[in-house]
Amino acid sequence: MLVMNATTARKNLFKLIDEVILTHEHICITGKNGNVIMISEEDWKSIQERLYLSSVLNIKRKILKGLNTPLSECVEDNE
């Protein structure tokens, strides 16, 4: 993860936006009162979706069960 101060980030904002979108690498921007992380909107939505799915117990169990189910049990044999 790239780390830079707010002044440098401000000077390079448009370049940083393009870089984050293309590479999906997060950027830590440091400030006097704390730090922030710049991430793409696509990554943010993905994080939100994962958090939501993790918070719904039934869905989480079904996903875990599906991940542990052999493929042969998931596909119908048409022969």
Phi and psi in degrees as a GROMACS rama.xvg file:
@    title "Ramachandran Plot"
@    xaxis  label "Phi"
@    yaxis  label "Psi"
@TYPE xy
-77.9905  137.429  LEU-2
-122.898  132.868  VAL-3
-152.239  160.655  MET-4
-81.8037  166.15  ASN-5
-63.7185  -35.1087  ALA-6
-63.4816  -45.7368  THR-7
-65.2841  -42.1015  THR-8
-62.0348  -42.4995  ALA-9
-61.5241  -41.5954  ARG-10
-66.0728  -27.3584  LYS-11
-117.393  24.1315  ASN-12
-54.7401  -49.891  LEU-13
-65.8708  -38.3635  PHE-14
-64.287  -42.4138  LYS-15
-64.2158  -41.1025  LEU-16
-57.9273  -49.3103  ILE-17
-62.1477  -41.5543  ASP-18
-63.17  -44.5956  GLU-19
-64.2533  -41.0846  VAL-20
-65.2731  -43.7056  ILE-21
-74.8692  -40.0894  LEU-22
-96.9991  -17.4307  THR-23
61.6348  19.5187  HIS-24
-88.5419  133.267  GLU-25
-81.2169  152.621  HIS-26
-123.25  128.413  ILE-27
-92.0289  122.947  CYS-28
-110.274  118.711  ILE-29
-91.7401  143.42  THR-30
-137.114  175.987  GLY-31
-63.877  -36.8341  LYS-32
-102.134  6.09075  ASN-33
145.691  -174.33  GLY-34
-118.449  159.118  ASN-35
-131.743  159.181  VAL-36
-115.284  128.463  ILE-37
-95.6326  123.204  MET-38
-133.61  160.434  ILE-39
-72.3002  157.373  SER-40
-61.3825  -38.8351  GLU-41
-60.6415  -44.0951  GLU-42
-65.8477  -40.2762  ASP-43
-60.2363  -45.5922  TRP-44
-63.7855  -38.4074  LYS-45
-63.0827  -43.2824  SER-46
-62.1781  -44.5616  ILE-47
-62.0387  -41.4475  GLN-48
-63.837  -43.584  GLU-49
-63.3828  -41.3803  ARG-50
-62.7852  -42.6308  LEU-51
-62.7847  -49.571  TYR-52
-63.0085  -35.8818  LEU-53
-68.3421  -24.7457  SER-54
-83.5937  -15.6844  SER-55
-98.0446  104.396  VAL-56
-57.2774  -46.8775  LEU-57
-61.1365  -43.5371  ASN-58
-64.7117  -42.2296  ILE-59
-60.0676  -44.3931  LYS-60
-62.5513  -42.9733  ARG-61
-65.144  -40.0719  LYS-62
-63.8876  -46.1345  ILE-63
-63.1828  -39.7631  LEU-64
-63.832  -43.6799  LYS-65
-62.7291  -39.3796  GLY-66
-65.3452  -28.3586  LEU-67
-95.0811  0.676631  ASN-68
-86.9137  127.129  THR-69
-60.8015  145.012  PRO-70
-57.6439  -34.727  LEU-71
-61.5457  -24.2958  SER-72
-87.2462  -9.02558  GLU-73
-99.9296  -18.1232  CYS-74
-108.437  131.847  VAL-75
-76.3222  141.874  GLU-76
-91.4521  115.365  ASP-77
-87.6343  2.3906  ASN-78
